């Protein structure tokens, strides 16, 4: 659009208050649609940028997309309220046995099957990696088997970016082998985690006896297969 396309002219009459909010008029009071192709379509066009850069104060009803957290905000007139969070999730399982070579030594739980994923990725078989900052709910379960004649303990905890997360350990006792039947237990719980973009978390375990393992069990006539480990994560 050149400068001469819309020459300046005196107003022929004042603009009334009944004009639509999305209208733009020249100083001759003629509606200039070409000024407002973006606004005159009456479709919401949110502003975007980093979460920390939300303008304040802003116009009531304004939408803002935070490109680093995937959150859509709505300005209420007094502040920003999150209206929508882009979903990220993933679910994985493992169809192999996982063993410990030494007692009281941490080993990462690994996965070889992706059940479903949207945004969250699995890296190097064990690193559950999130694409955006936010609060995530991580849930897991593991099928522990004990072939020893004594009860044995297992510790399970989380690491973030390769470092233990304080307070995340849980200890369970795996029943001993009785008669010809191995001892089994299937512990499961969840964690709420505040993660940054590209953070990764890992599930770790250790045992007091190498007779304890995470065991995959194939399908039987009366039931489907049992994964050695299952993990799911989703942003809340």
MOWO-V371701 format. One record per backbone hydrogen bond with DSSP energy under -1.0 kcal/mol. NH is the residue of the N-H (numbers start at 1). CO is the residue of the C=O. Records with the same first field share a line. If there is no record, write none. Layout:
# MOWO-V371701
NH->CO, CO
This chain:
# MOWO-V371701
5->2
19->16
23->20
26->30
29->26
32->24
35->32
36->33
40->36
42->39
47->63
49->65
53->50
54->51
61->75
62->59
64->73
65->47
66->71
67->49
70->66
72->84
73->64
74->81
75->62
76->79
81->74
83->72
84->72
86->70
89->118
90->233
91->116
92->231
93->113
94->229
98->214
104->207
107->205
109->203
111->125
112->93
113->93
115->91
116->91
118->89
121->129
123->127
126->123
127->123
128->201
129->121
130->199
133->68
134->195
136->193
137->234
138->191
139->232
140->189
141->230
142->187
143->228
144->142, 185
145->213
146->183
147->211
152->174
154->172
155->206
156->170
157->204
159->202
160->163
161->200
163->160
165->158
168->165
170->156
172->154
174->152
177->148
178->181
181->178
183->146
185->144
191->138
193->136
195->134
198->130
199->196
201->128
202->159
204->157
205->107
206->155
208->153
212->209
213->145
214->98
215->143
217->226
220->223
226->217
228->94
230->141
231->92
232->139
233->90
234->137
235->88
236->135
